[in-house]
Amino acid sequence: MIRWGGTSTALAMLACAACGHAQPAPATPIAKARLAILPTESDAFPVAAEAATASLVKAHFANTETRISKVSLEVVQLSIECVDPSLACYVAAGRSLSANRLLFAELAGTKHAVSVTVTQLDVDASVATKTATKTFASETEAANGIAALVSEATRP
């Protein structure tokens, strides 16, 4: 016959109580990346620059805090006195904006050919994660094709 009570029962009950399921640790929130989108400026191609800026601002990224800069990449570079079109200067520009990533477009060319480059830059890793470049026959063609380049440079 089993006898309930005494020290052995109290120890058994205490052991069972200690075996309760542990509560899971609260999940550590994933820090959001800080993306700075830089408007595009171009005296030579104002229509394409406006189209580039409009397309850049529409870009969306998961788990990212997006800020649209009030000034272009060139202005940021002038303010930090690093005006070379180089990765080092772009990274320095990103750091001056307290951003982990940058998204910007650059325009170059003549009336007969406009080259557009859209770059997504990882400031922390000092690397251009995605770049899309295309040369268009005219500024109008460039303005119409920039959205596709932005999409290419921002797709996961």
N, C-alpha and C positions, 0 to 999 in steps of 0.2 A: 504494500500500500504506500502511495506517495503522500508524504506529509508536507503541507504548505506551512510556511512560517519559518522563523529562525534566520540565522545568519546567511545560509546558502541561498534562500529565496531573495533576501534583500540584495545580495551580491548579483544574483541573476537579473533582477529588475534593474539594478544600476547599470549593468553591462548592456542590457537592451536599450536603455535610455541613451547611453553613450554612442550607440550605433546608429543614431538618427542620421538622416541624409544631410550632408553639408550643403549649405547654400552656395550657389556659384558666385564667384567673385564678380563684381560689377564689371561690365565690359569697358575697356579703356577706349574712350572716344578717339576716332581717327582724326588727326589734325588736318584741317582743310588746307589745301595748297592756296597760296595767294597769287593769282594771275593778274598781271597788268596788261591791259590791251592798249596799245599805243596808236593814236590816230595817224593817218598817213597824210603827209603834206607834199605837194609838188607844184611849183610855179609852172613847170613845163606841161604837166598833165593834171590840171585841176579836176576834171571830170572823173578821170580814173582814180585819183586820190580820194575823192568823195565816195565813189563806189567801193573802194577798198575799205575805208573807215566804216561805212554802213555794213559791209559784210563781216568785218572783224567783230563789231559790237554784237552781232547776232550769234556768234559762236558760243556754245554752251559746253561746259565740262562738268563731269560728276565730281562731287566732293571738293569743289573749288569755290573759293571766295573771289569773285571777279570784280576788278576795279578798272574803270575806263579812265585813262590818264587824260588830263586836260591839255597836255603838250605832247608833241611828236617825239620820236626817238632822237632826232637831230637836236632838238632843244634840250632833252635830258643829257645827251652827250656833251653839248656845249657847257651845260651847267657843271658837269663833273670834269671838264677839260680832258675828255677822252673821245676824240672825234673820228678815230679810224673806223672804217667799216670792218671791224674784226670781232671775233668771238670774245676776246678779253674786254673790249670796250662795251659790248652788249651785256656781258655779265656784270660789269661795273655799273652800267645803267640800271639793270634789274635790281642790284643790291641797293642802289641809291633810292629806288622806289619801294624798298622793303618787300620785294616780290620774289616768290620762288620760281615763277615762270613768267615769260614774256610772250606776247603774240603781236606781231607787227608785219607790215608789208612795205616793200621798197620798190620804187619805180625808177626806171632808167631808160634811155633810148633817144630816138629821134622822131620826127613826124612820121617816118615810114616804118618804124618798128618800136614797140614799147615792150620792155621786159619787166615783168612783175614777179617778185619773189615774196612769198609769204613764209614766215618763219615762226615756229613754236620753239622756244628756248627754255631749257631747264637751267635756271640760274644756279641752283645748288650744286648740280653735277657739272656745270660749265660745258654743256653740250647742246647743240641744236638737235632736238628730238625729232622734229619733222620739218622738212622744207619742201615747198612746191614752187616751181619756176616755170614760166611759159612766156614766150615772146609772141606778141600780137602784132598784126599788120597796122593797126591804128589805135588811137586812144579810145575811140568808141567801142571797138572790138574788145579792147582790154577792159573797159568799164563793164561790158556785158559778160566777160568771162572770169572776172575776179572771184565771184561767189563760188565757182567750182574749185578754184585754187585754194580758197580759204577752207572749203569743205575737205579737200585732200590733205591739207596741212593740219587739220584738227580732228580728223577721224581717229578713233581709238585703235 
